[in-house]
Amino acid sequence: MTETWGNGAPGRVLVTGATGLLGGNVVRALLQRGTEVVALVRDQDRAARLLPASDGLRLAVGDVTDPRSVRAALTGVDAVVHTAAYFREYYQPGADLDLLRRTNVAAVEDLLRAATDASVPVVVQVSSTTTLGLGARDRPADEDTPPDAGAGRNAYRASKIEAEEVIARFLRGGGPRVPLVLPAWMWGPGDAGPTSAGRLFLAVARGELRAVPRAGNHVVDARDVAEACLLAALRGESGRRYAVAGRWYTMADLCAGIARAAGVAPPRQVPANAALLVAGALEAQARLRGRPPVATRAGVQVLREGNRRHVSSARAERELGVSFRPLEKTLGDEAEWYRAGGAIPPMPAS
């Protein structure tokens, strides 16, 4: 994308969740535009390792669940991009549902109140395409598609739906402009967590994953979502949702792309029910080894649902100017990023 900040664009932007996959890419995109960035981070040393060294970057130690630290970070800020969320942890065994709600719902309302008090004109809220109904191939869901019955059974999705309701109520009383960006499954360089996407990438690239479910999902480059957040800050309409879903791929195509980028053999496909059994075994192995599992049953369930989820990004493309990188570019850059950090071996010689 070639969009640049113009007259009246934010001179200083607060980014929450700044060391995450999306937050880190938002920070980099802003710094490339010459914008001063205040990064709200919990671990200053980790942030210093993951974020670019720049005179335009200031680290503010705090947590979105601590309103005082958020208010302190808002001093002199012209815009907020709120990427922080309890997401990766939810799809791991032992998720803290109370912390999920405090992070994904209560913190949103606290942030909006603090931004109003600080006279911040715009807050970009990052939500999720899972707040939309499933749609179909010939009639994809869009921003006006209500969630399907039973959506609340997934606590992460329920928290994002509730946060959107909080925003809608808040905006009735005024306050900052609040456009909402709804990304699909994010991939790309900078996934230090790693998220479920990063764990899958590493498992395929290291030859640790032999089988994947016969399913598919929307895949979007986190850098494209970061650009969408910046474009929403520039001209997104308050209370308006912008789905940024990328393109739909089968798991076979996705994992074949990872394998090509890593120079390894791709995993085979298995029925989704068999993948649930495999994920259960991987969880058990991970507990014995004391490390996060490569795949979880909750993650496989999301993939099974993603096989039926089809979402249009037409509004974001038309109104914001969002565009999407090819999958090959996303996976190739992610492989290079992991290689540079020593997470995967060098590309084998041809």
N, C-alpha and C positions, 0 to 999 in steps of 0.2 A: 504494500500500500504506500501511497505517496503523500497521504494527508499530513499536513504540518499544522502546528499551532498558529493561529492568526491573531489579529488584534482582539483584545478582550479575552483571550484564552487564559486559563489558570497559570499563574506564575509559580505557585507552590501547591503541591498535591500530597495529601496524606494517603498512603497505601497501607491498608491493614492486611494481615496475612502475607507480609512481604517476602518471606522466605519460602513460601509454597510455590508450586508449579506455576499457577496463574499469577500470583502476586509478584514473584520474581521477574516474570516477563513483563508485567505492567511497569515495574520499576525501570527495567532496561529500556522499554519503549519511551518512557517519559524522559529519561536522561538523554537519550539520543536526540530528543527534540529540544534539549537545552532547558527543560523544566526542572526546577528545584523539587526534590522529593524528600518527604519525611516518611520513613519506613517504621511502622509500629511493629516491634519484634519482641519476643519473649526472651531470646537468648542472643545477647549482643555478639559474643564470640562466633557463634554459628552464623549469624547474619554477616559478619565481616568476612567469613570464608565464602559464603554463597553469593553475595551481592557485589556488584562492580565497585572498585575503588574510584570514587568520584568526589570532586569538591561540591558537586550539586546534591550529594546524598547525605542526609542526617538520620542517624539511627535514634529512635525514641523507644526506650525500653518500657514495655507495658503489655497489657492484655485486654482484648475487647470485652472480657467479662469483668474488668475493673474500670468502672466509669471514670474514676479520678485520673487514671493514666491516659484514657482517651481524651478527656477534656484538656489535659496538659499538652497533648500532641497536636491539638487543633489550633493552637495559637498562630495567627497569621496565615492560615491555610485558605486557599481559594477553591479547593475541590477535594472530595474524598472518593477514592475507589475502594469499596469495601469487599475484599475477596476472602477475608478470614471466615472459616467455617469448620465445624466438627464434621468431617466427611470421611477421610481415610480411616480414622479410628473406628467409625461405625461398622465398617465391613471387616473388622478383626474380632476375634473372640474376646468377650469381656467388655463390650462397649459400655460407656457410662452415659445412660440416657438422660440423667439430670444435667450433666455437663453439655450434652448435645443441645438440649433445649435452652440452656443459659447462653450458649454460644450462638446458636442459629436463630433464636427468636428474641430473647430478652435483650441481648446485646445490640440488636438492630434498633429497637426502640430507644435504648439508651444513647446510641450513636446519633440518631435523628434529633433527639432533644438537645444533645450537646452541640451538634452542628447548628441547630437553630439559635441557641444561645450565643454561639461564636459568630453568627452571621455568615456562615459558609453557604454560598449560593447553590451548590450542586453536590449531591451524594449519589454515586453510581452503586447500585445494589446488584451483587452477583447472585442470581438464583439458580435455577436448573430447568432443563427441558423436561425433567421427570415430573414437574408440576403440571404438565400438559397431558391431555389424553393421548392414547396410543396412536391414533391415526391409522392410515393404511397406505400401501404403495401408490395407489391411484388417487388417494385423497389424503395427503399428509396432514397431520395436526398443525395448527398454527397458534399464535398467541391468544386467540379467543376460544380455543378448544378446552373445555373444562376437564379437570382430572377424572379418571375413570373411577367407578365405584370400587371401594376397597383400597384406594391409594394410600390411606392412612396406615395400612398395615406395615409399610416401610417407614420407620421412625425418622430417617433422614429426610425422605420426601415430605412427610407430614410436617416436619419443622420448616421446610422451605415454603410450603403452602401457607402455613401459619404466619411466617415472616412477611409474605406478600400481603396477607390480610392486615397485619399490623401497619404496614406502609400505607395501604389504602385508607385506613382509618385516620392515620396521622396526617395525611395530605388534605383531609377535609378541613383541617384547621390552619392550613398554610404551611410555612416552613420552606426548606430548600427544594429545589427541583430534584426529583428522584427518578431517573430512568432506570429500568431493570434490564440486565443482560442475562439471558438464559442459555448457558453453554450445554453442549452434550458431553460425551466422554472425551476428556482432554488428554492429549499426548504431546510429545515434543521434548526438546532439550530443557534442562533445568529441573527435572523431576527427582529431587534429592531425597524426598520423603522415605521411600518412593510411594506414590499412589498405587492403586490397583493396576493402572496402566503401566507404570514403571516396573512393578513387580512382574507383570506378565512379559514385558519386553525383556527384562533381565533373565527370566526363566527360559524363554525361547533362545535368547542370544547365547546363553551358557549351556544349552543342551539339556537343561534340567526338566523341561516339560515335554512329555512324549505325546500328549493328547489334548485336544481342545474340543469344546462342545460344538455340535453342528448348529450354529446360531449366527447372529450378526448384530450389528449395532451401529449407531452414528459415531463417527470419529472426527474430532476437530483439533487442529493444532492450537496449543495454548497461546502461541504468539498471535494467532488470528483473533482469539478471544480477547487478548490484551488490547489489540488494536480496536476491537469493537467497544471495549470499555472506554478508551480514550475518545472515540468518535461519539459515544453516548454522552460523555462529559461535555463535549463541544456543542452538540445539537440534539441530543435525545430529549424526547418530550417527557415531562414529569408524569409518573405513574404509568407510562407506556412500557410494555414488555417487548424485548427484541430477542427472538430465538436465534442462537448462533450454533447451528447443529452440524456444520461441515457436511460430510457425505456418509452414506450408509455403506458398510462393507461387511462381507461375511467374515467370520473369525478365521476361516481358512485363508482368505486373501490377506487379511491383516497379519497373521502369523507368517505367511509366506513372505510378505514384505519385510518383516523383522528378520527372518532367516537370511534373506538376500543381503540386507544391510550389515548383518553380523558374519556372513560367510559360513552358515551352518545349515543343517538339514531342518526342514520345517516339521512341526509335530503333525500327527495324523488327526483326523476328525473322528469323534465318537458321538453317539446319541447323547442328548442333554441329560437324560436320566443317569447314564453311565458316568457323565462328568460330575454329577452330584456325589456319586460314590467315591470317585477319585478325590474330589475336594475334601470329603470327610476324612479320607486316609491321609491327605496332606496336612490337614489340621492336626491330626493325632501325632504325626511325625514331628511337626513343628513344636508341639507342646513338649515332646521328649527332648528336643534339641534346644529349647528355650529361645526360639526365634520366630518371627512372623511367618505364617504359611504362604506359599506361593499363590495358592488359590483357596478361597473359602466357599462354603455352601451358600452363604448370603450373596457373595459375588456372582456365583453361577446362576443363582435365581434372577439376579439383575440382568445377566446376559440373556437368559431365556425370555425375559420380558422385552429386552432390547430387540430381540428377533422380530417382535411384532410392533415395535415403535418406529414410526416414520414421521419426521418433522420437517416443515418448510422453514427455510431461513430467508424467504423472499422479502419480508419486511425490513430486516436488518440490511440486506443487500440494497434494497431500493431507497430506504430513508437515511441510512447511515453511511452507505458506501462500503460495506463489509465485503471482503472476498476471501477465498480459501486456497491455501497451498495444496499442491498434489500430495497424496499420501506418501509417495516415494521420497519426496523432499523432507517431510516431517520425520519419517523413520530414519532416513539417512543422517539427518542432523542430530537426532536423538542418539544414534549409534556413536557418532563422533564425540558427542558430549560425554557419554559414558566411557568411551575409550580414553579420552583425555584425563578422566578421573581415575582410571585404572579399574573400573567396575567390570569391564569385559575385555577380553584379550584383543590384540591387534588383528586386523583383517588377514585371514590366511592368504598366502601367495596363490595366484591363479595356477 
